[in-house]
Amino acid sequence: MTSAAIARRSARGRERVVARMHNHVAALEKFQLAATGLEAQRVAASGATKQLDELSQEVAASGEALAEMELGLAASDPATAAPVTATAEA
């Protein structure tokens, strides 16, 4: 084999290696994008769960405050105590 043939063969081999490396880099970039997307979804989901937990606690606290107010009003005003009890029994 002549030196020119060896040089051509070496150049083709080098081109193939470079093409394969480009392909691998593209695959790694796609993988990185997918992983970043999954991480963003996980963060968003945990953030939504946290917001729901906070809202649930706020609703529970306001419900308890309303119940305490109703009990306080019913105990202080005997005229309103009877209808509240009658409504609860019906």
SEFIZA-3560 file (N, C-alpha, C; in Angstrom, 3 decimals):
REM SEFIZA-3560
<numar><xx>0.845</xx><yy>-1.162</yy><zz>0.000</zz><atom>N</atom></numar>
<numar><xx>0.000</xx><yy>0.000</yy><zz>0.000</zz><atom>CA</atom></numar>
<numar><xx>0.900</xx><yy>1.238</yy><zz>0.000</zz><atom>C</atom></numar>
<numar><xx>0.512</xx><yy>2.193</yy><zz>-0.795</zz><atom>N</atom></numar>
<numar><xx>1.340</xx><yy>3.388</yy><zz>-0.900</zz><atom>CA</atom></numar>
<numar><xx>1.024</xx><yy>4.336</yy><zz>0.237</zz><atom>C</atom></numar>
<numar><xx>1.889</xx><yy>5.287</yy><zz>0.404</zz><atom>N</atom></numar>
<numar><xx>1.678</xx><yy>6.249</yy><zz>1.478</zz><atom>CA</atom></numar>
<numar><xx>0.439</xx><yy>7.106</yy><zz>1.226</zz><atom>C</atom></numar>
<numar><xx>0.101</xx><yy>7.370</yy><zz>-0.044</zz><atom>N</atom></numar>
<numar><xx>-1.104</xx><yy>8.147</yy><zz>-0.366</zz><atom>CA</atom></numar>
<numar><xx>-2.357</xx><yy>7.352</yy><zz>0.003</zz><atom>C</atom></numar>
<numar><xx>-2.337</xx><yy>6.068</yy><zz>-0.245</zz><atom>N</atom></numar>
<numar><xx>-3.480</xx><yy>5.213</yy><zz>0.088</zz><atom>CA</atom></numar>
<numar><xx>-3.653</xx><yy>5.122</yy><zz>1.602</zz><atom>C</atom></numar>
<numar><xx>-2.545</xx><yy>5.028</yy><zz>2.288</zz><atom>N</atom></numar>
<numar><xx>-2.593</xx><yy>4.986</yy><zz>3.758</zz><atom>CA</atom></numar>
<numar><xx>-3.139</xx><yy>6.297</yy><zz>4.297</zz><atom>C</atom></numar>
<numar><xx>-2.729</xx><yy>7.404</yy><zz>3.723</zz><atom>N</atom></numar>
<numar><xx>-3.203</xx><yy>8.714</yy><zz>4.161</zz><atom>CA</atom></numar>
<numar><xx>-4.711</xx><yy>8.855</yy><zz>3.919</zz><atom>C</atom></numar>
<numar><xx>-5.187</xx><yy>8.398</yy><zz>2.726</zz><atom>N</atom></numar>
<numar><xx>-6.632</xx><yy>8.458</yy><zz>2.431</zz><atom>CA</atom></numar>
<numar><xx>-7.421</xx><yy>7.588</yy><zz>3.402</zz><atom>C</atom></numar>
<numar><xx>-6.932</xx><yy>6.396</yy><zz>3.614</zz><atom>N</atom></numar>
<numar><xx>-7.610</xx><yy>5.472</yy><zz>4.533</zz><atom>CA</atom></numar>
<numar><xx>-7.635</xx><yy>6.048</yy><zz>5.942</zz><atom>C</atom></numar>
<numar><xx>-6.543</xx><yy>6.644</yy><zz>6.348</zz><atom>N</atom></numar>
<numar><xx>-6.469</xx><yy>7.262</yy><zz>7.677</zz><atom>CA</atom></numar>
<numar><xx>-7.431</xx><yy>8.443</yy><zz>7.777</zz><atom>C</atom></numar>
<numar><xx>-7.530</xx><yy>9.228</yy><zz>6.715</zz><atom>N</atom></numar>
<numar><xx>-8.444</xx><yy>10.380</yy><zz>6.705</zz><atom>CA</atom></numar>
<numar><xx>-9.897</xx><yy>9.908</yy><zz>6.803</zz><atom>C</atom></numar>
<numar><xx>-10.261</xx><yy>8.863</yy><zz>6.056</zz><atom>N</atom></numar>
<numar><xx>-11.629</xx><yy>8.314</yy><zz>6.131</zz><atom>CA</atom></numar>
<numar><xx>-11.924</xx><yy>7.790</yy><zz>7.529</zz><atom>C</atom></numar>
<numar><xx>-10.969</xx><yy>7.112</yy><zz>8.108</zz><atom>N</atom></numar>
<numar><xx>-11.140</xx><yy>6.603</yy><zz>9.473</zz><atom>CA</atom></numar>
<numar><xx>-11.334</xx><yy>7.734</yy><zz>10.467</zz><atom>C</atom></numar>
<numar><xx>-10.536</xx><yy>8.786</yy><zz>10.288</zz><atom>N</atom></numar>
<numar><xx>-10.658</xx><yy>9.952</yy><zz>11.151</zz><atom>CA</atom></numar>
<numar><xx>-12.044</xx><yy>10.595</yy><zz>10.992</zz><atom>C</atom></numar>
<numar><xx>-12.536</xx><yy>10.714</yy><zz>9.753</zz><atom>N</atom></numar>
<numar><xx>-13.865</xx><yy>11.277</yy><zz>9.495</zz><atom>CA</atom></numar>
<numar><xx>-14.958</xx><yy>10.436</yy><zz>10.162</zz><atom>C</atom></numar>
<numar><xx>-14.818</xx><yy>9.134</yy><zz>10.091</zz><atom>N</atom></numar>
<numar><xx>-15.794</xx><yy>8.243</yy><zz>10.735</zz><atom>CA</atom></numar>
<numar><xx>-15.797</xx><yy>8.420</yy><zz>12.248</zz><atom>C</atom></numar>
<numar><xx>-14.605</xx><yy>8.530</yy><zz>12.810</zz><atom>N</atom></numar>
<numar><xx>-14.498</xx><yy>8.728</yy><zz>14.262</zz><atom>CA</atom></numar>
<numar><xx>-15.138</xx><yy>10.050</yy><zz>14.665</zz><atom>C</atom></numar>
<numar><xx>-14.866</xx><yy>11.098</yy><zz>13.887</zz><atom>N</atom></numar>
<numar><xx>-15.448</xx><yy>12.406</yy><zz>14.186</zz><atom>CA</atom></numar>
<numar><xx>-16.967</xx><yy>12.343</yy><zz>14.062</zz><atom>C</atom></numar>
<numar><xx>-17.481</xx><yy>11.672</yy><zz>13.031</zz><atom>N</atom></numar>
<numar><xx>-18.928</xx><yy>11.542</yy><zz>12.852</zz><atom>CA</atom></numar>
<numar><xx>-19.548</xx><yy>10.779</yy><zz>14.022</zz><atom>C</atom></numar>
<numar><xx>-18.898</xx><yy>9.732</yy><zz>14.461</zz><atom>N</atom></numar>
<numar><xx>-19.409</xx><yy>8.970</yy><zz>15.610</zz><atom>CA</atom></numar>
<numar><xx>-19.394</xx><yy>9.814</yy><zz>16.879</zz><atom>C</atom></numar>
<numar><xx>-18.334</xx><yy>10.595</yy><zz>17.049</zz><atom>N</atom></numar>
<numar><xx>-18.250</xx><yy>11.462</yy><zz>18.230</zz><atom>CA</atom></numar>
<numar><xx>-19.372</xx><yy>12.504</yy><zz>18.216</zz><atom>C</atom></numar>
<numar><xx>-19.655</xx><yy>13.077</yy><zz>17.028</zz><atom>N</atom></numar>
<numar><xx>-20.767</xx><yy>14.032</yy><zz>16.916</zz><atom>CA</atom></numar>
<numar><xx>-22.086</xx><yy>13.355</yy><zz>17.286</zz><atom>C</atom></numar>
<numar><xx>-22.247</xx><yy>12.136</yy><zz>16.832</zz><atom>N</atom></numar>
<numar><xx>-23.461</xx><yy>11.378</yy><zz>17.146</zz><atom>CA</atom></numar>
<numar><xx>-23.571</xx><yy>11.135</yy><zz>18.650</zz><atom>C</atom></numar>
<numar><xx>-22.477</xx><yy>10.767</yy><zz>19.283</zz><atom>N</atom></numar>
<numar><xx>-22.480</xx><yy>10.543</yy><zz>20.737</zz><atom>CA</atom></numar>
<numar><xx>-22.774</xx><yy>11.833</yy><zz>21.493</zz><atom>C</atom></numar>
<numar><xx>-22.185</xx><yy>12.938</yy><zz>21.061</zz><atom>N</atom></numar>
<numar><xx>-22.429</xx><yy>14.227</yy><zz>21.718</zz><atom>CA</atom></numar>
<numar><xx>-23.900</xx><yy>14.608</yy><zz>21.590</zz><atom>C</atom></numar>
<numar><xx>-24.484</xx><yy>14.412</yy><zz>20.408</zz><atom>N</atom></numar>
<numar><xx>-25.902</xx><yy>14.719</yy><zz>20.207</zz><atom>CA</atom></numar>
<numar><xx>-26.773</xx><yy>13.857</yy><zz>21.119</zz><atom>C</atom></numar>
<numar><xx>-26.442</xx><yy>12.572</yy><zz>21.239</zz><atom>N</atom></numar>
<numar><xx>-27.201</xx><yy>11.686</yy><zz>22.120</zz><atom>CA</atom></numar>
<numar><xx>-27.082</xx><yy>12.134</yy><zz>23.577</zz><atom>C</atom></numar>
<numar><xx>-25.892</xx><yy>12.533</yy><zz>23.998</zz><atom>N</atom></numar>
<numar><xx>-25.691</xx><yy>13.009</yy><zz>25.369</zz><atom>CA</atom></numar>
<numar><xx>-26.467</xx><yy>14.300</yy><zz>25.628</zz><atom>C</atom></numar>
<numar><xx>-26.512</xx><yy>15.184</yy><zz>24.623</zz><atom>N</atom></numar>
<numar><xx>-27.281</xx><yy>16.419</yy><zz>24.780</zz><atom>CA</atom></numar>
<numar><xx>-28.774</xx><yy>16.121</yy><zz>24.924</zz><atom>C</atom></numar>
<numar><xx>-29.271</xx><yy>15.166</yy><zz>24.130</zz><atom>N</atom></numar>
<numar><xx>-30.682</xx><yy>14.772</yy><zz>24.256</zz><atom>CA</atom></numar>
<numar><xx>-30.954</xx><yy>14.187</yy><zz>25.639</zz><atom>C</atom></numar>
<numar><xx>-30.052</xx><yy>13.366</yy><zz>26.108</zz><atom>N</atom></numar>
<numar><xx>-30.204</xx><yy>12.782</yy><zz>27.437</zz><atom>CA</atom></numar>
<numar><xx>-30.213</xx><yy>13.866</yy><zz>28.515</zz><atom>C</atom></numar>
<numar><xx>-29.322</xx><yy>14.840</yy><zz>28.377</zz><atom>N</atom></numar>
<numar><xx>-29.263</xx><yy>15.935</yy><zz>29.352</zz><atom>CA</atom></numar>
<numar><xx>-30.556</xx><yy>16.731</yy><zz>29.349</zz><atom>C</atom></numar>
<numar><xx>-31.103</xx><yy>17.018</yy><zz>28.162</zz><atom>N</atom></numar>
<numar><xx>-32.374</xx><yy>17.737</yy><zz>28.080</zz><atom>CA</atom></numar>
<numar><xx>-33.507</xx><yy>16.942</yy><zz>28.731</zz><atom>C</atom></numar>
<numar><xx>-33.532</xx><yy>15.645</yy><zz>28.470</zz><atom>N</atom></numar>
<numar><xx>-34.573</xx><yy>14.805</yy><zz>29.063</zz><atom>CA</atom></numar>
<numar><xx>-34.442</xx><yy>14.775</yy><zz>30.586</zz><atom>C</atom></numar>
<numar><xx>-33.217</xx><yy>14.651</yy><zz>31.076</zz><atom>N</atom></numar>
<numar><xx>-33.000</xx><yy>14.620</yy><zz>32.526</zz><atom>CA</atom></numar>
<numar><xx>-33.381</xx><yy>15.956</yy><zz>33.158</zz><atom>C</atom></numar>
<numar><xx>-33.049</xx><yy>17.046</yy><zz>32.491</zz><atom>N</atom></numar>
<numar><xx>-33.407</xx><yy>18.372</yy><zz>32.997</zz><atom>CA</atom></numar>
<numar><xx>-34.919</xx><yy>18.535</yy><zz>33.029</zz><atom>C</atom></numar>
<numar><xx>-35.602</xx><yy>18.050</yy><zz>31.982</zz><atom>N</atom></numar>
<numar><xx>-37.064</xx><yy>18.105</yy><zz>31.947</zz><atom>CA</atom></numar>
<numar><xx>-37.688</xx><yy>17.302</yy><zz>33.064</zz><atom>C</atom></numar>
<numar><xx>-37.167</xx><yy>16.126</yy><zz>33.325</zz><atom>N</atom></numar>
<numar><xx>-37.684</xx><yy>15.302</yy><zz>34.419</zz><atom>CA</atom></numar>
<numar><xx>-37.468</xx><yy>15.969</yy><zz>35.772</zz><atom>C</atom></numar>
<numar><xx>-36.305</xx><yy>16.566</yy><zz>35.944</zz><atom>N</atom></numar>
<numar><xx>-36.013</xx><yy>17.261</yy><zz>37.204</zz><atom>CA</atom></numar>
<numar><xx>-36.956</xx><yy>18.445</yy><zz>37.388</zz><atom>C</atom></numar>
<numar><xx>-37.216</xx><yy>19.177</yy><zz>36.302</zz><atom>N</atom></numar>
<numar><xx>-38.137</xx><yy>20.321</yy><zz>36.378</zz><atom>CA</atom></numar>
<numar><xx>-39.542</xx><yy>19.857</yy><zz>36.736</zz><atom>C</atom></numar>
<numar><xx>-39.966</xx><yy>18.739</yy><zz>36.161</zz><atom>N</atom></numar>
<numar><xx>-41.289</xx><yy>18.185</yy><zz>36.494</zz><atom>CA</atom></numar>
<numar><xx>-41.351</xx><yy>17.780</yy><zz>37.960</zz><atom>C</atom></numar>
<numar><xx>-40.289</xx><yy>17.168</yy><zz>38.441</zz><atom>N</atom></numar>
<numar><xx>-40.262</xx><yy>16.734</yy><zz>39.839</zz><atom>CA</atom></numar>
<numar><xx>-40.328</xx><yy>17.933</yy><zz>40.777</zz><atom>C</atom></numar>
<numar><xx>-39.581</xx><yy>18.974</yy><zz>40.465</zz><atom>N</atom></numar>
<numar><xx>-39.584</xx><yy>20.184</yy><zz>41.287</zz><atom>CA</atom></numar>
<numar><xx>-40.965</xx><yy>20.835</yy><zz>41.249</zz><atom>C</atom></numar>
<numar><xx>-41.559</xx><yy>20.901</yy><zz>40.056</zz><atom>N</atom></numar>
<numar><xx>-42.890</xx><yy>21.499</yy><zz>39.927</zz><atom>CA</atom></numar>
<numar><xx>-43.928</xx><yy>20.689</yy><zz>40.696</zz><atom>C</atom></numar>
<numar><xx>-43.826</xx><yy>19.376</yy><zz>40.615</zz><atom>N</atom></numar>
<numar><xx>-44.783</xx><yy>18.519</yy><zz>41.322</zz><atom>CA</atom></numar>
<numar><xx>-44.623</xx><yy>18.675</yy><zz>42.828</zz><atom>C</atom></numar>
<numar><xx>-43.397</xx><yy>18.728</yy><zz>43.311</zz><atom>N</atom></numar>
<numar><xx>-43.196</xx><yy>18.882</yy><zz>44.753</zz><atom>CA</atom></numar>
<numar><xx>-43.646</xx><yy>20.263</yy><zz>45.195</zz><atom>C</atom></numar>
<numar><xx>-43.459</xx><yy>21.267</yy><zz>44.341</zz><atom>N</atom></numar>
<numar><xx>-43.928</xx><yy>22.615</yy><zz>44.664</zz><atom>CA</atom></numar>
<numar><xx>-45.441</xx><yy>22.672</yy><zz>44.733</zz><atom>C</atom></numar>
<numar><xx>-46.114</xx><yy>21.984</yy><zz>43.805</zz><atom>N</atom></numar>
<numar><xx>-47.571</xx><yy>21.943</yy><zz>43.809</zz><atom>CA</atom></numar>
<numar><xx>-48.076</xx><yy>21.209</yy><zz>45.043</zz><atom>C</atom></numar>
<numar><xx>-47.409</xx><yy>20.132</yy><zz>45.412</zz><atom>N</atom></numar>
<numar><xx>-47.794</xx><yy>19.386</yy><zz>46.606</zz><atom>CA</atom></numar>
<numar><xx>-47.631</xx><yy>20.248</yy><zz>47.846</zz><atom>C</atom></numar>
<numar><xx>-46.558</xx><yy>21.001</yy><zz>47.894</zz><atom>N</atom></numar>
<numar><xx>-46.315</xx><yy>21.887</yy><zz>49.039</zz><atom>CA</atom></numar>
<numar><xx>-47.398</xx><yy>22.947</yy><zz>49.119</zz><atom>C</atom></numar>
<numar><xx>-47.770</xx><yy>23.530</yy><zz>47.969</zz><atom>N</atom></numar>
<numar><xx>-48.828</xx><yy>24.540</yy><zz>47.961</zz><atom>CA</atom></numar>
<numar><xx>-50.151</xx><yy>23.945</yy><zz>48.417</zz><atom>C</atom></numar>
<numar><xx>-50.458</xx><yy>22.733</yy><zz>47.950</zz><atom>N</atom></numar>
<numar><xx>-51.703</xx><yy>22.085</yy><zz>48.365</zz><atom>CA</atom></numar>
<numar><xx>-51.707</xx><yy>21.809</yy><zz>49.861</zz><atom>C</atom></numar>
<numar><xx>-50.583</xx><yy>21.388</yy><zz>50.399</zz><atom>N</atom></numar>
<numar><xx>-50.482</xx><yy>21.148</yy><zz>51.839</zz><atom>CA</atom></numar>
<numar><xx>-50.713</xx><yy>22.440</yy><zz>52.627</zz><atom>C</atom></numar>
<numar><xx>-50.095</xx><yy>23.531</yy><zz>52.159</zz><atom>N</atom></numar>
<numar><xx>-50.265</xx><yy>24.820</yy><zz>52.844</zz><atom>CA</atom></numar>
<numar><xx>-51.715</xx><yy>25.287</yy><zz>52.778</zz><atom>C</atom></numar>
<numar><xx>-52.335</xx><yy>25.156</yy><zz>51.604</zz><atom>N</atom></numar>
<numar><xx>-53.743</xx><yy>25.550</yy><zz>51.465</zz><atom>CA</atom></numar>
<numar><xx>-54.640</xx><yy>24.691</yy><zz>52.347</zz><atom>C</atom></numar>
<numar><xx>-54.351</xx><yy>23.415</yy><zz>52.401</zz><atom>N</atom></numar>
<numar><xx>-55.136</xx><yy>22.514</yy><zz>53.237</zz><atom>CA</atom></numar>
<numar><xx>-55.041</xx><yy>22.909</yy><zz>54.704</zz><atom>C</atom></numar>
<numar><xx>-53.845</xx><yy>23.272</yy><zz>55.140</zz><atom>N</atom></numar>
<numar><xx>-53.665</xx><yy>23.701</yy><zz>56.526</zz><atom>CA</atom></numar>
<numar><xx>-54.403</xx><yy>25.008</yy><zz>56.794</zz><atom>C</atom></numar>
<numar><xx>-54.378</xx><yy>25.916</yy><zz>55.812</zz><atom>N</atom></numar>
<numar><xx>-55.087</xx><yy>27.187</yy><zz>55.980</zz><atom>CA</atom></numar>
<numar><xx>-56.597</xx><yy>26.957</yy><zz>56.069</zz><atom>C</atom></numar>
<numar><xx>-57.120</xx><yy>26.087</yy><zz>55.218</zz><atom>N</atom></numar>
<numar><xx>-58.558</xx><yy>25.786</yy><zz>55.242</zz><atom>CA</atom></numar>
<numar><xx>-58.935</xx><yy>25.140</yy><zz>56.570</zz><atom>C</atom></numar>
<numar><xx>-58.121</xx><yy>24.219</yy><zz>57.034</zz><atom>N</atom></numar>
<numar><xx>-58.408</xx><yy>23.566</yy><zz>58.314</zz><atom>CA</atom></numar>
<numar><xx>-58.382</xx><yy>24.579</yy><zz>59.455</zz><atom>C</atom></numar>
<numar><xx>-57.403</xx><yy>25.478</yy><zz>59.449</zz><atom>N</atom></numar>
<numar><xx>-57.307</xx><yy>26.486</yy><zz>60.505</zz><atom>CA</atom></numar>
<numar><xx>-58.502</xx><yy>27.428</yy><zz>60.469</zz><atom>C</atom></numar>
<numar><xx>-58.911</xx><yy>27.855</yy><zz>59.261</zz><atom>N</atom></numar>
<numar><xx>-60.070</xx><yy>28.755</yy><zz>59.191</zz><atom>CA</atom></numar>
<numar><xx>-61.349</xx><yy>28.027</yy><zz>59.575</zz><atom>C</atom></numar>
<numar><xx>-61.446</xx><yy>26.745</yy><zz>59.267</zz><atom>N</atom></numar>
<numar><xx>-62.607</xx><yy>25.953</yy><zz>59.684</zz><atom>CA</atom></numar>
<numar><xx>-62.686</xx><yy>25.841</yy><zz>61.198</zz><atom>C</atom></numar>
<numar><xx>-61.538</xx><yy>25.628</yy><zz>61.814</zz><atom>N</atom></numar>
<numar><xx>-61.506</xx><yy>25.555</yy><zz>63.278</zz><atom>CA</atom></numar>
<numar><xx>-61.877</xx><yy>26.901</yy><zz>63.896</zz><atom>C</atom></numar>
<numar><xx>-61.390</xx><yy>27.986</yy><zz>63.314</zz><atom>N</atom></numar>
<numar><xx>-61.717</xx><yy>29.321</yy><zz>63.826</zz><atom>CA</atom></numar>
<numar><xx>-63.210</xx><yy>29.599</yy><zz>63.695</zz><atom>C</atom></numar>
<numar><xx>-63.807</xx><yy>29.200</yy><zz>62.572</zz><atom>N</atom></numar>
<numar><xx>-65.253</xx><yy>29.377</yy><zz>62.391</zz><atom>CA</atom></numar>
<numar><xx>-66.031</xx><yy>28.558</yy><zz>63.419</zz><atom>C</atom></numar>
<numar><xx>-65.611</xx><yy>27.347</yy><zz>63.640</zz><atom>N</atom></numar>
<numar><xx>-66.296</xx><yy>26.490</yy><zz>64.617</zz><atom>CA</atom></numar>
<numar><xx>-66.203</xx><yy>27.100</yy><zz>66.019</zz><atom>C</atom></numar>
<numar><xx>-65.023</xx><yy>27.612</yy><zz>66.360</zz><atom>N</atom></numar>
<numar><xx>-64.870</xx><yy>28.253</yy><zz>67.670</zz><atom>CA</atom></numar>
<numar><xx>-65.754</xx><yy>29.485</yy><zz>67.786</zz><atom>C</atom></numar>
<numar><xx>-65.854</xx><yy>30.263</yy><zz>66.705</zz><atom>N</atom></numar>
<numar><xx>-66.707</xx><yy>31.453</yy><zz>66.724</zz><atom>CA</atom></numar>
<numar><xx>-68.173</xx><yy>31.061</yy><zz>66.887</zz><atom>C</atom></numar>
<numar><xx>-68.603</xx><yy>30.022</yy><zz>66.151</zz><atom>N</atom></numar>
<numar><xx>-69.990</xx><yy>29.574</yy><zz>66.253</zz><atom>CA</atom></numar>
<numar><xx>-70.296</xx><yy>29.065</yy><zz>67.658</zz><atom>C</atom></numar>
<numar><xx>-69.364</xx><yy>28.319</yy><zz>68.219</zz><atom>N</atom></numar>
<numar><xx>-69.572</xx><yy>27.811</yy><zz>69.577</zz><atom>CA</atom></numar>
<numar><xx>-69.614</xx><yy>28.956</yy><zz>70.572</zz><atom>C</atom></numar>
<numar><xx>-68.759</xx><yy>29.946</yy><zz>70.380</zz><atom>N</atom></numar>
<numar><xx>-68.729</xx><yy>31.103</yy><zz>71.264</zz><atom>CA</atom></numar>
<numar><xx>-70.012</xx><yy>31.904</yy><zz>71.149</zz><atom>C</atom></numar>
<numar><xx>-70.523</xx><yy>32.097</yy><zz>69.945</zz><atom>N</atom></numar>
<numar><xx>-71.772</xx><yy>32.832</yy><zz>69.746</zz><atom>CA</atom></numar>
<numar><xx>-72.953</xx><yy>32.055</yy><zz>70.315</zz><atom>C</atom></numar>
<numar><xx>-72.971</xx><yy>30.765</yy><zz>70.120</zz><atom>N</atom></numar>
<numar><xx>-74.075</xx><yy>29.938</yy><zz>70.614</zz><atom>CA</atom></numar>
<numar><xx>-74.101</xx><yy>29.934</yy><zz>72.142</zz><atom>C</atom></numar>
<numar><xx>-72.946</xx><yy>29.918</yy><zz>72.767</zz><atom>N</atom></numar>
<numar><xx>-72.889</xx><yy>29.892</yy><zz>74.226</zz><atom>CA</atom></numar>
<numar><xx>-73.263</xx><yy>31.245</yy><zz>74.816</zz><atom>C</atom></numar>
<numar><xx>-72.930</xx><yy>32.331</yy><zz>74.121</zz><atom>N</atom></numar>
<numar><xx>-73.210</xx><yy>33.662</yy><zz>74.662</zz><atom>CA</atom></numar>
<numar><xx>-74.640</xx><yy>34.113</yy><zz>74.391</zz><atom>C</atom></numar>
<numar><xx>-75.304</xx><yy>33.586</yy><zz>73.385</zz><atom>N</atom></numar>
<numar><xx>-76.667</xx><yy>34.003</yy><zz>73.036</zz><atom>CA</atom></numar>
<numar><xx>-77.589</xx><yy>32.782</yy><zz>73.093</zz><atom>C</atom></numar>
<numar><xx>-78.369</xx><yy>32.619</yy><zz>74.177</zz><atom>N</atom></numar>
<numar><xx>-79.227</xx><yy>31.442</yy><zz>74.314</zz><atom>CA</atom></numar>
<numar><xx>-80.299</xx><yy>31.373</yy><zz>73.235</zz><atom>C</atom></numar>
<numar><xx>-80.717</xx><yy>32.498</yy><zz>72.656</zz><atom>N</atom></numar>
<numar><xx>-81.761</xx><yy>32.480</yy><zz>71.631</zz><atom>CA</atom></numar>
<numar><xx>-81.267</xx><yy>31.797</yy><zz>70.357</zz><atom>C</atom></numar>
<numar><xx>-79.980</xx><yy>31.941</yy><zz>70.043</zz><atom>N</atom></numar>
<numar><xx>-79.453</xx><yy>31.300</yy><zz>68.836</zz><atom>CA</atom></numar>
<numar><xx>-78.987</xx><yy>29.875</yy><zz>69.101</zz><atom>C</atom></numar>
<numar><xx>-78.873</xx><yy>29.505</yy><zz>70.352</zz><atom>N</atom></numar>
<numar><xx>-78.405</xx><yy>28.160</yy><zz>70.678</zz><atom>CA</atom></numar>
<numar><xx>-79.438</xx><yy>27.107</yy><zz>70.280</zz><atom>C</atom></numar>
<numar><xx>-80.709</xx><yy>27.388</yy><zz>70.489</zz><atom>N</atom></numar>
<numar><xx>-81.753</xx><yy>26.413</yy><zz>70.182</zz><atom>CA</atom></numar>
<numar><xx>-81.835</xx><yy>26.107</yy><zz>68.693</zz><atom>C</atom></numar>
<numar><xx>-81.860</xx><yy>27.118</yy><zz>67.798</zz><atom>N</atom></numar>
<numar><xx>-81.940</xx><yy>26.789</yy><zz>66.379</zz><atom>CA</atom></numar>
<numar><xx>-80.715</xx><yy>26.016</yy><zz>65.879</zz><atom>C</atom></numar>
<numar><xx>-79.542</xx><yy>26.324</yy><zz>66.397</zz><atom>N</atom></numar>
<numar><xx>-78.346</xx><yy>25.616</yy><zz>65.957</zz><atom>CA</atom></numar>
<numar><xx>-78.448</xx><yy>24.150</yy><zz>66.335</zz><atom>C</atom></numar>
<numar><xx>-78.937</xx><yy>23.876</yy><zz>67.569</zz><atom>N</atom></numar>
<numar><xx>-79.093</xx><yy>22.505</yy><zz>68.032</zz><atom>CA</atom></numar>
<numar><xx>-80.192</xx><yy>21.814</yy><zz>67.251</zz><atom>C</atom></numar>
<numar><xx>-81.309</xx><yy>22.507</yy><zz>67.003</zz><atom>N</atom></numar>
<numar><xx>-82.429</xx><yy>21.903</yy><zz>66.274</zz><atom>CA</atom></numar>
<numar><xx>-82.018</xx><yy>21.585</yy><zz>64.843</zz><atom>C</atom></numar>
<numar><xx>-81.236</xx><yy>22.448</yy><zz>64.227</zz><atom>N</atom></numar>
<numar><xx>-80.791</xx><yy>22.218</yy><zz>62.856</zz><atom>CA</atom></numar>
<numar><xx>-79.838</xx><yy>21.027</yy><zz>62.817</zz><atom>C</atom></numar>
<numar><xx>-79.022</xx><yy>20.909</yy><zz>63.839</zz><atom>N</atom></numar>
<numar><xx>-78.064</xx><yy>19.803</yy><zz>63.883</zz><atom>CA</atom></numar>
<numar><xx>-78.786</xx><yy>18.480</yy><zz>64.054</zz><atom>C</atom></numar>
<numar><xx>-79.905</xx><yy>18.466</yy><zz>64.782</zz><atom>N</atom></numar>
<numar><xx>-80.631</xx><yy>17.228</yy><zz>65.017</zz><atom>CA</atom></numar>
<numar><xx>-81.446</xx><yy>16.845</yy><zz>63.793</zz><atom>C</atom></numar>
<numar><xx>-81.929</xx><yy>17.815</yy><zz>63.023</zz><atom>N</atom></numar>
<numar><xx>-82.790</xx><yy>17.527</yy><zz>61.879</zz><atom>CA</atom></numar>
<numar><xx>-81.976</xx><yy>17.010</yy><zz>60.760</zz><atom>C</atom></numar>
//
